[in-house]
Amino acid sequence: MKVLILSSSTGGGHNAAALALKAQLDFMQIPTLFLDILKFAPADTSSVISKLYSKTTVKTPALFGLLYKAGGLISTPKFKSIIYGANTLYTKKLITYLIQEKIDTVICTHLFSAQAITYITHHTDLPIKTYAVATDYTCIPFWEDCEMDAFFIPHEELLQEFKNHGVKACTLVPIGIPVHPDFLKPRSQQAAKANLELDPHKPLISIMCGSMGFGPIKPLIIHLTKNLKNVNFFIVCGHNDQLYTELNHLGNHIYVKKFIDYSPLLMKASDILLTKPGGLTSTEAVVSLTPLVHLTPIPGCETCNKAFFTKHLLSLDGDTPDKALTACKRLLEDPAFLNQMLKAQARTLNHKATSDICDYILMHS
């Protein structure tokens, strides 16, 4: 068995899911490769699309929301989409790679790769098993283009939605979203704070702005720090250099980073995590049993993610500075309510989705 995991760098969640699965498969000693699907497209395609996605979501989120809505309106199982057509254009290179590397199993954590692999299985007789992983709590437009041996979705509550969009019911497997095994490692909150060189006796509110640094974070921080005393703040800005510069000198109790490679440690240390409702980061928080407040979503699938999480009390709504402050105060001051959220986080999502997905794939190889 040799596995190829294909993702794309439009948002960090798809790559995070891919790397989570690779870590588990590596642990299981299964040969596994991980690539950006657009590596097979013309040069610079991946960086161009990634930059376009970043600019659209950060600078003009309303436009992104309209495009997402338009995609939903034209999405249909009756015929393949124009996006599917675009992702067939580089499949010749991908076929050559699959043959050269003797790949027999392909896992797709992004729509683009699932579309390309669907085309290959329709037009060649390559003996490969194919799997798709949904990383949002909704069926995004054009998933119905993809025909896979199994389609891993986040929750059984979404089964009917995926069926309604034309994804074959017999392929749907509601296991959950994979997160890196490090999020399951037992750590005490005090030890995690000590590892970050933070005062273990002070509440820690962490803010993750996504890989693109989305949202009006500076007004939020000013509002929270003005009204919450004796609290440390840890902010991860992503690619947003302007935001990093603006926040870096606000106070000695505010710790600002562009990127970190210790998210599991930070979540264990956090008394509250504030983040936009990306499917991956939100799931990582739940698996870590980290009290969660959702900030303003990027219109589209993140709106659906937020609705799912707040419905099940996995998070609180914090899409304005006032709402975020109210949510933080409640989680800091109401132990009974905090315990209620943690119980909901423990029971609602599958915390072993990563290993369960890999076990499923191994069993069906």
C-alpha positions in Angstrom: 0.0 0.0 0.0 1.3 3.5 -0.9 -0.8 6.6 -0.2 -0.8 10.0 -1.9 -2.5 12.8 0.0 -3.5 15.7 -2.3 -4.4 19.2 -0.9 -4.3 22.8 -2.0 -3.1 26.0 -0.3 -6.4 27.9 -0.4 -6.7 28.4 3.3 -4.7 26.5 5.8 -7.3 23.9 6.9 -7.0 21.6 3.9 -3.3 21.3 4.4 -3.7 20.8 8.1 -6.1 17.9 7.5 -3.7 16.4 5.0 -0.8 16.7 7.4 -2.8 15.2 10.2 -3.6 12.1 8.1 0.0 11.8 7.0 1.2 11.9 10.6 -1.1 9.1 11.5 -0.2 7.0 8.4 3.5 7.6 9.1 2.9 6.3 12.6 1.2 3.2 11.1 4.3 2.8 8.9 2.3 3.2 5.7 4.3 4.9 2.9 2.7 8.2 2.4 3.3 11.2 0.2 1.8 14.7 0.5 1.5 17.2 -2.4 -0.4 20.3 -3.4 -2.6 19.2 -6.3 -1.7 22.4 -8.3 1.9 21.2 -8.4 0.7 19.4 -11.6 -0.8 22.6 -13.1 1.3 25.2 -15.0 4.1 26.9 -13.0 3.0 29.4 -10.3 -0.7 28.3 -10.5 -0.8 27.4 -6.8 0.7 30.7 -5.6 -1.5 32.7 -7.9 -4.7 31.0 -6.8 -3.6 31.1 -3.1 -2.9 34.8 -3.3 -6.2 35.5 -5.1 -8.1 33.6 -2.5 -6.3 35.4 0.3 -6.9 38.8 -1.2 -10.6 38.1 -1.9 -11.4 36.7 1.5 -9.4 39.3 3.5 -10.0 42.5 1.4 -13.4 41.8 0.0 -15.2 39.1 2.0 -18.6 40.2 0.8 -17.5 39.5 -2.8 -16.2 36.1 -1.7 -19.6 35.4 -0.1 -21.4 36.4 -3.3 -19.1 34.1 -5.4 -19.7 31.2 -2.9 -23.5 31.8 -3.1 -23.3 31.9 -6.9 -21.4 28.6 -6.9 -24.2 27.1 -4.8 -26.8 28.3 -7.3 -25.1 26.7 -10.3 -23.9 23.6 -8.5 -25.8 20.5 -9.8 -25.2 16.8 -10.1 -26.7 16.8 -13.6 -23.4 17.9 -15.2 -19.8 18.6 -14.3 -18.9 22.2 -13.4 -16.5 24.5 -15.1 -14.2 24.1 -12.1 -14.2 20.4 -12.7 -13.2 21.1 -16.3 -10.3 23.3 -15.2 -9.0 20.6 -12.9 -8.9 18.0 -15.7 -6.4 20.1 -17.6 -3.3 18.9 -15.7 -4.4 15.3 -15.1 -1.9 13.9 -17.7 1.0 14.9 -15.4 -0.8 13.5 -12.4 -1.4 10.2 -14.1 2.3 9.9 -14.9 3.1 10.6 -11.3 0.7 8.0 -10.0 2.2 5.4 -12.2 5.8 6.3 -11.5 5.3 6.3 -7.7 3.1 3.2 -7.8 0.4 4.9 -5.9 -2.6 2.7 -5.1 -4.5 5.0 -2.6 -5.3 8.7 -3.0 -6.8 10.9 -0.3 -8.1 14.3 -1.3 -8.6 17.0 1.3 -9.5 19.6 -1.2 -12.2 19.9 -3.9 -9.7 20.5 -6.7 -7.8 17.2 -6.1 -11.1 15.2 -5.8 -12.3 16.6 -9.1 -9.0 15.7 -10.8 -8.9 12.2 -9.4 -12.6 11.6 -10.4 -11.6 12.5 -14.0 -8.7 10.0 -13.8 -10.8 7.2 -12.5 -13.4 7.8 -15.3 -10.8 7.9 -18.1 -8.2 5.3 -17.1 -8.1 1.9 -15.6 -5.5 2.8 -12.9 -6.2 0.5 -9.9 -6.4 3.2 -7.2 -8.7 3.6 -4.2 -10.0 7.1 -3.8 -11.1 9.0 -0.7 -12.3 12.6 -0.1 -12.3 14.5 3.2 -14.7 17.4 3.8 -13.2 20.0 6.1 -16.3 22.1 6.7 -19.6 21.4 8.4 -21.6 21.8 5.2 -21.6 20.5 1.6 -19.7 23.1 -0.3 -20.6 23.7 -4.0 -19.3 21.2 -6.5 -18.6 18.3 -4.2 -21.2 16.5 -6.3 -18.6 16.6 -9.2 -16.6 14.0 -7.3 -17.1 10.3 -7.3 -14.9 8.5 -4.7 -14.8 5.2 -3.0 -15.6 6.9 0.3 -16.4 10.5 1.3 -15.5 11.3 4.9 -17.8 14.0 6.3 -17.7 15.8 9.7 -20.9 14.6 11.3 -23.9 12.3 10.7 -26.2 15.3 10.9 -24.8 16.4 7.5 -25.7 13.1 5.7 -28.9 14.4 4.2 -27.4 17.7 3.1 -24.6 15.8 1.2 -27.2 13.5 -0.3 -29.4 16.4 -1.4 -26.4 17.9 -3.2 -25.9 14.7 -5.2 -23.1 13.0 -3.4 -23.7 9.3 -3.6 -25.2 8.1 -0.3 -23.4 4.8 -0.4 -20.0 6.6 -0.3 -20.8 8.9 2.7 -18.9 8.0 5.9 -19.6 10.4 8.8 -16.4 9.9 10.8 -15.3 13.5 11.4 -12.6 15.9 10.5 -9.0 14.7 11.0 -6.8 16.7 13.3 -3.1 16.2 14.1 -2.5 13.5 16.8 -0.7 16.1 18.9 -4.0 17.7 19.8 -4.9 14.4 21.7 -1.8 14.4 23.8 -2.7 14.9 27.5 -1.3 18.1 29.0 -2.3 20.1 32.0 -3.2 23.7 31.4 -0.7 25.0 33.9 2.2 23.0 32.3 1.2 24.3 28.9 1.3 27.9 30.1 4.6 27.3 31.7 6.0 25.9 28.5 4.9 29.1 26.8 6.6 31.1 29.6 3.2 32.6 30.6 1.9 33.1 34.1 0.1 29.9 35.0 -2.2 31.8 37.4 -3.5 34.3 34.8 -6.3 33.5 32.4 -5.1 33.2 28.8 -7.2 34.3 25.9 -5.8 33.3 22.5 -6.9 34.7 19.2 -6.2 32.9 15.9 -6.8 34.9 12.8 -6.4 32.1 10.3 -3.6 31.7 7.8 -4.6 35.0 6.2 -5.1 37.1 9.2 -8.8 37.7 8.5 -11.1 40.1 10.4 -11.1 43.5 12.3 -8.9 42.2 15.0 -7.4 45.4 16.3 -10.7 47.0 17.5 -11.5 43.7 19.1 -8.2 43.5 21.0 -8.5 47.1 22.2 -12.1 46.5 23.4 -11.2 43.2 25.2 -8.0 44.6 26.9 -9.9 47.7 28.1 -12.6 45.6 29.8 -10.8 42.4 30.9 -8.1 43.0 33.5 -5.4 40.6 34.7 -5.6 38.6 31.5 -2.9 37.6 29.1 -3.6 37.6 25.3 -1.8 35.6 22.7 -2.5 36.5 19.0 -1.6 34.6 15.9 -1.8 36.9 12.8 -0.9 34.6 9.9 0.2 36.3 6.7 -1.2 39.7 7.8 1.9 41.7 8.3 0.0 44.9 8.8 -2.0 43.4 11.6 1.2 42.1 13.2 2.8 45.5 13.2 -0.3 47.2 14.6 -0.7 44.8 17.5 3.0 44.2 18.4 3.3 47.2 20.7 -0.1 47.3 22.5 1.2 46.0 25.9 3.4 43.6 27.7 0.5 41.3 28.4 -0.2 40.9 24.7 1.9 38.3 22.9 1.8 38.6 19.1 3.1 36.0 16.6 2.8 35.7 12.8 2.9 31.9 12.7 3.4 29.2 15.3 4.1 25.5 15.0 2.8 24.7 18.5 -1.0 25.2 18.1 -1.8 22.1 20.2 0.3 23.5 23.1 -1.4 26.9 22.8 -4.9 25.5 22.8 -4.1 23.4 25.9 -2.8 26.6 27.6 -5.8 28.7 26.6 -8.7 29.5 28.9 -10.6 30.7 25.8 -9.8 30.6 22.1 -11.3 33.3 19.8 -11.1 32.4 16.1 -13.0 32.7 12.8 -15.0 29.6 12.3 -12.7 27.6 10.0 -13.6 23.9 10.0 -10.1 22.7 11.0 -9.2 25.2 13.7 -12.7 24.9 15.3 -12.4 21.1 15.3 -8.9 21.3 16.8 -10.3 23.4 19.6 -13.1 20.9 20.4 -10.7 18.0 20.3 -8.4 20.0 22.7 -11.5 20.8 24.9 -10.7 24.5 24.6 -13.6 26.9 25.3 -14.3 28.5 22.0 -15.7 31.9 20.8 -16.3 32.3 17.1 -15.5 35.6 15.5 -16.9 37.0 12.2 -16.9 34.2 9.5 -15.7 34.5 6.0 -19.1 34.4 4.2 -19.9 31.0 2.9 -18.9 27.7 4.4 -17.6 29.4 7.6 -21.1 30.8 8.2 -22.3 27.2 8.2 -19.5 26.1 10.5 -20.4 28.7 13.0 -24.1 27.8 12.9 -23.3 24.1 13.5 -21.0 24.9 16.5 -23.2 27.4 18.2 -26.2 25.1 17.7 -24.5 22.3 19.6 -22.9 24.7 22.2 -19.4 23.9 21.0 -18.8 27.6 20.7 -20.3 31.0 21.5 -21.0 33.8 19.1 -18.5 36.7 19.2 -18.9 38.3 15.8 -18.8 41.9 17.3 -16.4 43.2 20.0 -19.4 43.5 22.5 -20.5 39.9 21.8 -17.0 38.6 22.1 -16.5 40.4 25.4 -19.8 39.1 26.8 -18.9 35.5 25.7 -15.4 35.8 27.3 -16.8 37.1 30.6 -19.4 34.3 30.7 -16.8 31.6 30.1 -14.4 33.2 32.7 -17.0 33.9 35.3 -19.6 31.0 35.1 -17.9 27.6 35.8 -21.2 25.8 35.4 -21.7 27.1 31.9 -18.1 26.5 31.0 -18.5 22.9 32.1 -21.6 22.6 30.0 -19.6 23.6 26.9 -16.8 21.2 27.7 -19.2 18.4 28.0 -20.8 19.3 24.7 -17.3 19.4 23.1 -16.5 15.9 24.6 -19.6 14.2 23.2 -20.6 15.9 19.9 -17.6 15.4 17.7 -15.4 12.3 17.1 -12.1 13.1 18.7 -10.5 10.0 17.1 -11.5 10.9 13.5 -7.9 10.9 12.3 -7.1 7.3 13.4 -10.6 6.1 12.4 -10.3 7.4 8.9 -6.9 5.8 8.5 -8.2 2.5 9.9 -11.1 2.6 7.5 -8.8 3.2 4.5 -6.5 0.3 5.7 -9.5 -2.0 6.1 -10.8 -1.3 2.6 -7.5 -1.5 0.7 
